Amino acid sequence: MQIALADSDATEALGRLLATTRPASAALHLHGDLGAGKSTLARALLRELGVQGPIRSPTYTPWSSAIRYRAGRP
């Protein structure tokens, strides 16, 4: 499924909506170019679920893990 959203406000609204309507065991796959809004959506969803503190970009986490692995660092 592809959804085109007008702006970051619409992206945040979708994130909040997904947090309240998704099945408990749902997995969400975010795909898009850098700057597409993946972090905005994930952050809104997690905040709606009550997560506090820093929320890393969903792109940053696997990317930084791959870089550390290639550099021989855990």
C-alpha positions, 0 to 999 in steps of 0.5 A: 500500500502506498499513501501520499500525504500532503505534509508533516502534519498529515504524516503525524496524524496518520502515525497517531491514527495507526497507534490507536487502530492497529492490531496489537501484533501488527508490524509496520514496514516503512519504506521511502527515500531520505526525507520522505517522513518515515521518522515523523510517522514513527515518532508520532506513532510511538509518542501516541503509544506513550514512548518517552525519550529520544526516538531514533530514525528508523533509517538511522538504526539499521544504517549505523549497525551496518557501519559498525559491523563493517568497522569491526565494532559492536 
